[in-house]
Amino acid sequence: FGSSRASSKAPVRSPCWRAHPTKTMAAMDVEAPAVVGATEMAALPVASRVNFKLFAQAGMGAAVRVGGRLSADAPGQDRTLTTTDGGSLKITDLPETLPADVAGGAFVEVVGTKAGDAEVRMAGIITMPGKEPMVDAEMWDEAVRLAQVPQLRDLFVPQAAV
């Protein structure tokens, strides 16, 4: 395919770049997740994702991330999180008011520390963006369980900065 000597000619460019030199990207309609307690979550060590079964095995005071749905109790009261594997955890230290996405029963991930056999002291809450049902609770739970399999654990553990 051609000669072996290097060509001194400039590469051929497609004329398409001339036809649309100022083309811009269209804005996307993307919903950002509601986050409560970002500063408090940043102060915690990296939390492990757990379901109710794994939560029961965690040590007292361990940093955890638990996915599920919050009960719609009165503002300022402790609420119950129904976990992806069907357990119930009491969530303490909730702020008086929560964003509508969080308070309305959307799928959330509660980040905090284990404060009892079935109690999480909340540091923060993150909602998943998008309209319901955006999160498949069974798939979420399966991913949490797979992260605990010794052969797969390295795929889920945060890596040290290079």
PyMOL CGO cylinders between C-alpha atoms (Angstrom):
from pymol import cmd
from pymol.cgo import CYLINDER

trace = [
    CYLINDER, 0.00, 0.00, 0.00, 2.02, 2.87, -1.25, 0.3, 1, 1, 1, 1, 1, 1,
    CYLINDER, 2.02, 2.87, -1.25, 5.72, 3.54, -0.98, 0.3, 1, 1, 1, 1, 1, 1,
    CYLINDER, 5.72, 3.54, -0.98, 7.80, 2.97, 2.13, 0.3, 1, 1, 1, 1, 1, 1,
    CYLINDER, 7.80, 2.97, 2.13, 9.21, 6.48, 2.25, 0.3, 1, 1, 1, 1, 1, 1,
    CYLINDER, 9.21, 6.48, 2.25, 7.58, 9.09, 4.45, 0.3, 1, 1, 1, 1, 1, 1,
    CYLINDER, 7.58, 9.09, 4.45, 5.34, 11.62, 2.76, 0.3, 1, 1, 1, 1, 1, 1,
    CYLINDER, 5.34, 11.62, 2.76, 6.05, 15.29, 3.29, 0.3, 1, 1, 1, 1, 1, 1,
    CYLINDER, 6.05, 15.29, 3.29, 2.47, 16.26, 2.49, 0.3, 1, 1, 1, 1, 1, 1,
    CYLINDER, 2.47, 16.26, 2.49, 0.09, 17.44, 5.22, 0.3, 1, 1, 1, 1, 1, 1,
    CYLINDER, 0.09, 17.44, 5.22, -2.67, 14.98, 6.16, 0.3, 1, 1, 1, 1, 1, 1,
    CYLINDER, -2.67, 14.98, 6.16, -5.93, 15.29, 4.25, 0.3, 1, 1, 1, 1, 1, 1,
    CYLINDER, -5.93, 15.29, 4.25, -8.72, 16.83, 6.36, 0.3, 1, 1, 1, 1, 1, 1,
    CYLINDER, -8.72, 16.83, 6.36, -12.38, 16.33, 5.89, 0.3, 1, 1, 1, 1, 1, 1,
    CYLINDER, -12.38, 16.33, 5.89, -14.22, 19.49, 4.80, 0.3, 1, 1, 1, 1, 1, 1,
    CYLINDER, -14.22, 19.49, 4.80, -16.92, 18.84, 7.45, 0.3, 1, 1, 1, 1, 1, 1,
    CYLINDER, -16.92, 18.84, 7.45, -15.14, 20.93, 10.09, 0.3, 1, 1, 1, 1, 1, 1,
    CYLINDER, -15.14, 20.93, 10.09, -15.51, 23.97, 7.82, 0.3, 1, 1, 1, 1, 1, 1,
    CYLINDER, -15.51, 23.97, 7.82, -19.25, 23.51, 7.39, 0.3, 1, 1, 1, 1, 1, 1,
    CYLINDER, -19.25, 23.51, 7.39, -19.97, 23.73, 11.14, 0.3, 1, 1, 1, 1, 1, 1,
    CYLINDER, -19.97, 23.73, 11.14, -17.09, 25.62, 12.76, 0.3, 1, 1, 1, 1, 1, 1,
    CYLINDER, -17.09, 25.62, 12.76, -19.17, 27.10, 15.61, 0.3, 1, 1, 1, 1, 1, 1,
    CYLINDER, -19.17, 27.10, 15.61, -21.37, 24.13, 16.40, 0.3, 1, 1, 1, 1, 1, 1,
    CYLINDER, -21.37, 24.13, 16.40, -22.17, 23.93, 20.12, 0.3, 1, 1, 1, 1, 1, 1,
    CYLINDER, -22.17, 23.93, 20.12, -23.53, 21.13, 22.25, 0.3, 1, 1, 1, 1, 1, 1,
    CYLINDER, -23.53, 21.13, 22.25, -27.16, 21.28, 23.26, 0.3, 1, 1, 1, 1, 1, 1,
    CYLINDER, -27.16, 21.28, 23.26, -27.87, 21.50, 26.98, 0.3, 1, 1, 1, 1, 1, 1,
    CYLINDER, -27.87, 21.50, 26.98, -29.03, 18.25, 28.54, 0.3, 1, 1, 1, 1, 1, 1,
    CYLINDER, -29.03, 18.25, 28.54, -31.87, 18.10, 30.99, 0.3, 1, 1, 1, 1, 1, 1,
    CYLINDER, -31.87, 18.10, 30.99, -30.12, 16.27, 33.83, 0.3, 1, 1, 1, 1, 1, 1,
    CYLINDER, -30.12, 16.27, 33.83, -31.39, 16.05, 37.38, 0.3, 1, 1, 1, 1, 1, 1,
    CYLINDER, -31.39, 16.05, 37.38, -28.75, 16.33, 40.07, 0.3, 1, 1, 1, 1, 1, 1,
    CYLINDER, -28.75, 16.33, 40.07, -29.24, 14.13, 43.11, 0.3, 1, 1, 1, 1, 1, 1,
    CYLINDER, -29.24, 14.13, 43.11, -30.43, 15.78, 46.29, 0.3, 1, 1, 1, 1, 1, 1,
    CYLINDER, -30.43, 15.78, 46.29, -27.67, 15.62, 48.88, 0.3, 1, 1, 1, 1, 1, 1,
    CYLINDER, -27.67, 15.62, 48.88, -28.12, 16.26, 52.60, 0.3, 1, 1, 1, 1, 1, 1,
    CYLINDER, -28.12, 16.26, 52.60, -25.05, 16.46, 54.85, 0.3, 1, 1, 1, 1, 1, 1,
    CYLINDER, -25.05, 16.46, 54.85, -22.22, 16.62, 52.30, 0.3, 1, 1, 1, 1, 1, 1,
    CYLINDER, -22.22, 16.62, 52.30, -19.80, 18.15, 54.80, 0.3, 1, 1, 1, 1, 1, 1,
    CYLINDER, -19.80, 18.15, 54.80, -20.61, 15.55, 57.44, 0.3, 1, 1, 1, 1, 1, 1,
    CYLINDER, -20.61, 15.55, 57.44, -20.17, 12.69, 54.95, 0.3, 1, 1, 1, 1, 1, 1,
    CYLINDER, -20.17, 12.69, 54.95, -16.80, 14.07, 53.88, 0.3, 1, 1, 1, 1, 1, 1,
    CYLINDER, -16.80, 14.07, 53.88, -15.62, 13.89, 57.50, 0.3, 1, 1, 1, 1, 1, 1,
    CYLINDER, -15.62, 13.89, 57.50, -16.32, 10.13, 57.69, 0.3, 1, 1, 1, 1, 1, 1,
    CYLINDER, -16.32, 10.13, 57.69, -13.91, 7.44, 56.55, 0.3, 1, 1, 1, 1, 1, 1,
    CYLINDER, -13.91, 7.44, 56.55, -14.87, 5.69, 53.31, 0.3, 1, 1, 1, 1, 1, 1,
    CYLINDER, -14.87, 5.69, 53.31, -18.11, 3.90, 54.16, 0.3, 1, 1, 1, 1, 1, 1,
    CYLINDER, -18.11, 3.90, 54.16, -18.88, 0.34, 53.09, 0.3, 1, 1, 1, 1, 1, 1,
    CYLINDER, -18.88, 0.34, 53.09, -22.07, -0.34, 51.17, 0.3, 1, 1, 1, 1, 1, 1,
    CYLINDER, -22.07, -0.34, 51.17, -24.21, -2.74, 53.14, 0.3, 1, 1, 1, 1, 1, 1,
    CYLINDER, -24.21, -2.74, 53.14, -27.68, -4.22, 53.18, 0.3, 1, 1, 1, 1, 1, 1,
    CYLINDER, -27.68, -4.22, 53.18, -29.51, -5.19, 56.39, 0.3, 1, 1, 1, 1, 1, 1,
    CYLINDER, -29.51, -5.19, 56.39, -27.75, -8.56, 56.71, 0.3, 1, 1, 1, 1, 1, 1,
    CYLINDER, -27.75, -8.56, 56.71, -24.29, -7.02, 56.25, 0.3, 1, 1, 1, 1, 1, 1,
    CYLINDER, -24.29, -7.02, 56.25, -25.24, -4.13, 58.55, 0.3, 1, 1, 1, 1, 1, 1,
    CYLINDER, -25.24, -4.13, 58.55, -25.89, -6.67, 61.32, 0.3, 1, 1, 1, 1, 1, 1,
    CYLINDER, -25.89, -6.67, 61.32, -22.34, -8.00, 60.85, 0.3, 1, 1, 1, 1, 1, 1,
    CYLINDER, -22.34, -8.00, 60.85, -20.70, -4.54, 60.90, 0.3, 1, 1, 1, 1, 1, 1,
    CYLINDER, -20.70, -4.54, 60.90, -18.99, -3.34, 64.07, 0.3, 1, 1, 1, 1, 1, 1,
    CYLINDER, -18.99, -3.34, 64.07, -20.52, -0.67, 66.27, 0.3, 1, 1, 1, 1, 1, 1,
    CYLINDER, -20.52, -0.67, 66.27, -19.46, 2.77, 65.00, 0.3, 1, 1, 1, 1, 1, 1,
    CYLINDER, -19.46, 2.77, 65.00, -18.57, 1.45, 61.53, 0.3, 1, 1, 1, 1, 1, 1,
    CYLINDER, -18.57, 1.45, 61.53, -19.10, 3.86, 58.62, 0.3, 1, 1, 1, 1, 1, 1,
    CYLINDER, -19.10, 3.86, 58.62, -21.84, 2.44, 56.37, 0.3, 1, 1, 1, 1, 1, 1,
    CYLINDER, -21.84, 2.44, 56.37, -23.84, 3.29, 53.23, 0.3, 1, 1, 1, 1, 1, 1,
    CYLINDER, -23.84, 3.29, 53.23, -27.28, 1.70, 53.15, 0.3, 1, 1, 1, 1, 1, 1,
    CYLINDER, -27.28, 1.70, 53.15, -29.67, 1.90, 50.20, 0.3, 1, 1, 1, 1, 1, 1,
    CYLINDER, -29.67, 1.90, 50.20, -33.44, 1.83, 50.56, 0.3, 1, 1, 1, 1, 1, 1,
    CYLINDER, -33.44, 1.83, 50.56, -36.56, 3.92, 51.05, 0.3, 1, 1, 1, 1, 1, 1,
    CYLINDER, -36.56, 3.92, 51.05, -37.31, 6.22, 54.00, 0.3, 1, 1, 1, 1, 1, 1,
    CYLINDER, -37.31, 6.22, 54.00, -40.66, 6.08, 55.73, 0.3, 1, 1, 1, 1, 1, 1,
    CYLINDER, -40.66, 6.08, 55.73, -42.77, 9.22, 55.43, 0.3, 1, 1, 1, 1, 1, 1,
    CYLINDER, -42.77, 9.22, 55.43, -43.05, 10.12, 59.13, 0.3, 1, 1, 1, 1, 1, 1,
    CYLINDER, -43.05, 10.12, 59.13, -43.55, 13.59, 60.57, 0.3, 1, 1, 1, 1, 1, 1,
    CYLINDER, -43.55, 13.59, 60.57, -40.71, 16.08, 60.03, 0.3, 1, 1, 1, 1, 1, 1,
    CYLINDER, -40.71, 16.08, 60.03, -37.99, 16.04, 62.69, 0.3, 1, 1, 1, 1, 1, 1,
    CYLINDER, -37.99, 16.04, 62.69, -38.80, 12.51, 63.87, 0.3, 1, 1, 1, 1, 1, 1,
    CYLINDER, -38.80, 12.51, 63.87, -36.55, 9.51, 63.43, 0.3, 1, 1, 1, 1, 1, 1,
    CYLINDER, -36.55, 9.51, 63.43, -37.49, 7.61, 60.31, 0.3, 1, 1, 1, 1, 1, 1,
    CYLINDER, -37.49, 7.61, 60.31, -37.22, 4.02, 59.24, 0.3, 1, 1, 1, 1, 1, 1,
    CYLINDER, -37.22, 4.02, 59.24, -35.23, 2.95, 56.19, 0.3, 1, 1, 1, 1, 1, 1,
    CYLINDER, -35.23, 2.95, 56.19, -36.51, -0.16, 54.45, 0.3, 1, 1, 1, 1, 1, 1,
    CYLINDER, -36.51, -0.16, 54.45, -33.33, -1.69, 53.05, 0.3, 1, 1, 1, 1, 1, 1,
    CYLINDER, -33.33, -1.69, 53.05, -32.95, -3.40, 49.69, 0.3, 1, 1, 1, 1, 1, 1,
    CYLINDER, -32.95, -3.40, 49.69, -33.03, -6.83, 51.33, 0.3, 1, 1, 1, 1, 1, 1,
    CYLINDER, -33.03, -6.83, 51.33, -36.22, -6.06, 53.30, 0.3, 1, 1, 1, 1, 1, 1,
    CYLINDER, -36.22, -6.06, 53.30, -34.76, -5.08, 56.68, 0.3, 1, 1, 1, 1, 1, 1,
    CYLINDER, -34.76, -5.08, 56.68, -35.68, -1.98, 58.68, 0.3, 1, 1, 1, 1, 1, 1,
    CYLINDER, -35.68, -1.98, 58.68, -33.20, 0.47, 60.17, 0.3, 1, 1, 1, 1, 1, 1,
    CYLINDER, -33.20, 0.47, 60.17, -33.99, 3.41, 62.43, 0.3, 1, 1, 1, 1, 1, 1,
    CYLINDER, -33.99, 3.41, 62.43, -32.30, 6.55, 61.07, 0.3, 1, 1, 1, 1, 1, 1,
    CYLINDER, -32.30, 6.55, 61.07, -31.35, 9.11, 63.72, 0.3, 1, 1, 1, 1, 1, 1,
    CYLINDER, -31.35, 9.11, 63.72, -29.98, 12.66, 63.54, 0.3, 1, 1, 1, 1, 1, 1,
    CYLINDER, -29.98, 12.66, 63.54, -32.14, 13.65, 60.58, 0.3, 1, 1, 1, 1, 1, 1,
    CYLINDER, -32.14, 13.65, 60.58, -32.49, 17.39, 59.97, 0.3, 1, 1, 1, 1, 1, 1,
    CYLINDER, -32.49, 17.39, 59.97, -35.86, 19.04, 60.65, 0.3, 1, 1, 1, 1, 1, 1,
    CYLINDER, -35.86, 19.04, 60.65, -36.60, 19.46, 56.97, 0.3, 1, 1, 1, 1, 1, 1,
    CYLINDER, -36.60, 19.46, 56.97, -35.62, 17.20, 54.11, 0.3, 1, 1, 1, 1, 1, 1,
    CYLINDER, -35.62, 17.20, 54.11, -35.71, 17.83, 50.35, 0.3, 1, 1, 1, 1, 1, 1,
    CYLINDER, -35.71, 17.83, 50.35, -38.98, 16.68, 48.78, 0.3, 1, 1, 1, 1, 1, 1,
    CYLINDER, -38.98, 16.68, 48.78, -37.18, 13.84, 46.94, 0.3, 1, 1, 1, 1, 1, 1,
    CYLINDER, -37.18, 13.84, 46.94, -35.88, 12.44, 50.23, 0.3, 1, 1, 1, 1, 1, 1,
    CYLINDER, -35.88, 12.44, 50.23, -39.05, 12.99, 52.26, 0.3, 1, 1, 1, 1, 1, 1,
    CYLINDER, -39.05, 12.99, 52.26, -41.29, 11.61, 49.52, 0.3, 1, 1, 1, 1, 1, 1,
    CYLINDER, -41.29, 11.61, 49.52, -40.11, 8.01, 49.71, 0.3, 1, 1, 1, 1, 1, 1,
    CYLINDER, -40.11, 8.01, 49.71, -37.64, 8.04, 46.82, 0.3, 1, 1, 1, 1, 1, 1,
    CYLINDER, -37.64, 8.04, 46.82, -34.76, 5.55, 46.79, 0.3, 1, 1, 1, 1, 1, 1,
    CYLINDER, -34.76, 5.55, 46.79, -31.94, 6.98, 48.89, 0.3, 1, 1, 1, 1, 1, 1,
    CYLINDER, -31.94, 6.98, 48.89, -28.55, 5.98, 50.19, 0.3, 1, 1, 1, 1, 1, 1,
    CYLINDER, -28.55, 5.98, 50.19, -28.06, 6.84, 53.86, 0.3, 1, 1, 1, 1, 1, 1,
    CYLINDER, -28.06, 6.84, 53.86, -24.45, 7.41, 54.89, 0.3, 1, 1, 1, 1, 1, 1,
    CYLINDER, -24.45, 7.41, 54.89, -23.59, 7.29, 58.57, 0.3, 1, 1, 1, 1, 1, 1,
    CYLINDER, -23.59, 7.29, 58.57, -22.34, 5.13, 61.40, 0.3, 1, 1, 1, 1, 1, 1,
    CYLINDER, -22.34, 5.13, 61.40, -23.78, 2.06, 63.03, 0.3, 1, 1, 1, 1, 1, 1,
    CYLINDER, -23.78, 2.06, 63.03, -25.31, 3.22, 66.32, 0.3, 1, 1, 1, 1, 1, 1,
    CYLINDER, -25.31, 3.22, 66.32, -27.18, 0.05, 67.33, 0.3, 1, 1, 1, 1, 1, 1,
    CYLINDER, -27.18, 0.05, 67.33, -28.32, -3.35, 66.12, 0.3, 1, 1, 1, 1, 1, 1,
    CYLINDER, -28.32, -3.35, 66.12, -30.85, -1.70, 63.79, 0.3, 1, 1, 1, 1, 1, 1,
    CYLINDER, -30.85, -1.70, 63.79, -29.92, 1.98, 64.04, 0.3, 1, 1, 1, 1, 1, 1,
    CYLINDER, -29.92, 1.98, 64.04, -27.87, 4.32, 61.84, 0.3, 1, 1, 1, 1, 1, 1,
    CYLINDER, -27.87, 4.32, 61.84, -26.66, 7.74, 63.01, 0.3, 1, 1, 1, 1, 1, 1,
    CYLINDER, -26.66, 7.74, 63.01, -27.04, 9.68, 59.78, 0.3, 1, 1, 1, 1, 1, 1,
    CYLINDER, -27.04, 9.68, 59.78, -24.24, 11.84, 58.43, 0.3, 1, 1, 1, 1, 1, 1,
    CYLINDER, -24.24, 11.84, 58.43, -25.88, 12.36, 55.04, 0.3, 1, 1, 1, 1, 1, 1,
    CYLINDER, -25.88, 12.36, 55.04, -28.44, 11.19, 52.52, 0.3, 1, 1, 1, 1, 1, 1,
    CYLINDER, -28.44, 11.19, 52.52, -28.15, 11.00, 48.75, 0.3, 1, 1, 1, 1, 1, 1,
    CYLINDER, -28.15, 11.00, 48.75, -31.09, 10.51, 46.39, 0.3, 1, 1, 1, 1, 1, 1,
    CYLINDER, -31.09, 10.51, 46.39, -30.72, 8.85, 43.04, 0.3, 1, 1, 1, 1, 1, 1,
    CYLINDER, -30.72, 8.85, 43.04, -31.43, 11.21, 40.13, 0.3, 1, 1, 1, 1, 1, 1,
    CYLINDER, -31.43, 11.21, 40.13, -34.33, 10.68, 37.77, 0.3, 1, 1, 1, 1, 1, 1,
    CYLINDER, -34.33, 10.68, 37.77, -37.97, 9.81, 38.07, 0.3, 1, 1, 1, 1, 1, 1,
    CYLINDER, -37.97, 9.81, 38.07, -39.15, 6.71, 39.89, 0.3, 1, 1, 1, 1, 1, 1,
    CYLINDER, -39.15, 6.71, 39.89, -38.57, 3.86, 39.50, 0.3, 1, 1, 1, 1, 1, 1,
    CYLINDER, -38.57, 3.86, 39.50, -34.94, 4.62, 38.63, 0.3, 1, 1, 1, 1, 1, 1,
    CYLINDER, -34.94, 4.62, 38.63, -33.34, 2.12, 41.00, 0.3, 1, 1, 1, 1, 1, 1,
    CYLINDER, -33.34, 2.12, 41.00, -33.89, -1.62, 40.83, 0.3, 1, 1, 1, 1, 1, 1,
    CYLINDER, -33.89, -1.62, 40.83, -33.67, -2.55, 44.53, 0.3, 1, 1, 1, 1, 1, 1,
    CYLINDER, -33.67, -2.55, 44.53, -32.99, -6.21, 43.78, 0.3, 1, 1, 1, 1, 1, 1,
    CYLINDER, -32.99, -6.21, 43.78, -30.12, -5.35, 41.46, 0.3, 1, 1, 1, 1, 1, 1,
    CYLINDER, -30.12, -5.35, 41.46, -28.73, -2.86, 44.01, 0.3, 1, 1, 1, 1, 1, 1,
    CYLINDER, -28.73, -2.86, 44.01, -28.85, -5.54, 46.70, 0.3, 1, 1, 1, 1, 1, 1,
    CYLINDER, -28.85, -5.54, 46.70, -27.14, -8.06, 44.42, 0.3, 1, 1, 1, 1, 1, 1,
    CYLINDER, -27.14, -8.06, 44.42, -24.33, -5.57, 43.72, 0.3, 1, 1, 1, 1, 1, 1,
    CYLINDER, -24.33, -5.57, 43.72, -23.88, -4.99, 47.47, 0.3, 1, 1, 1, 1, 1, 1,
    CYLINDER, -23.88, -4.99, 47.47, -23.66, -8.77, 48.05, 0.3, 1, 1, 1, 1, 1, 1,
    CYLINDER, -23.66, -8.77, 48.05, -21.26, -9.28, 45.12, 0.3, 1, 1, 1, 1, 1, 1,
    CYLINDER, -21.26, -9.28, 45.12, -18.96, -6.62, 46.56, 0.3, 1, 1, 1, 1, 1, 1,
    CYLINDER, -18.96, -6.62, 46.56, -18.46, -8.94, 49.55, 0.3, 1, 1, 1, 1, 1, 1,
    CYLINDER, -18.46, -8.94, 49.55, -17.38, -11.98, 47.49, 0.3, 1, 1, 1, 1, 1, 1,
    CYLINDER, -17.38, -11.98, 47.49, -13.62, -12.42, 48.08, 0.3, 1, 1, 1, 1, 1, 1,
    CYLINDER, -13.62, -12.42, 48.08, -12.88, -13.06, 44.39, 0.3, 1, 1, 1, 1, 1, 1,
    CYLINDER, -12.88, -13.06, 44.39, -14.65, -9.82, 43.38, 0.3, 1, 1, 1, 1, 1, 1,
    CYLINDER, -14.65, -9.82, 43.38, -13.83, -7.57, 46.33, 0.3, 1, 1, 1, 1, 1, 1,
    CYLINDER, -13.83, -7.57, 46.33, -10.91, -5.84, 44.58, 0.3, 1, 1, 1, 1, 1, 1,
    CYLINDER, -10.91, -5.84, 44.58, -13.33, -4.56, 41.93, 0.3, 1, 1, 1, 1, 1, 1,
    CYLINDER, -13.33, -4.56, 41.93, -15.34, -2.66, 44.56, 0.3, 1, 1, 1, 1, 1, 1,
    CYLINDER, -15.34, -2.66, 44.56, -12.69, -1.45, 47.02, 0.3, 1, 1, 1, 1, 1, 1,
    CYLINDER, -12.69, -1.45, 47.02, -11.47, 2.15, 46.48, 0.3, 1, 1, 1, 1, 1, 1,
    CYLINDER, -11.47, 2.15, 46.48, -7.91, 2.20, 45.13, 0.3, 1, 1, 1, 1, 1, 1,
    CYLINDER, -7.91, 2.20, 45.13, -5.19, 4.41, 46.60, 0.3, 1, 1, 1, 1, 1, 1,
    CYLINDER, -5.19, 4.41, 46.60, -4.34, 7.51, 44.58, 0.3, 1, 1, 1, 1, 1, 1,
    CYLINDER, -4.34, 7.51, 44.58, -1.49, 6.97, 42.13, 0.3, 1, 1, 1, 1, 1, 1,
]
cmd.load_cgo(trace, "trace")
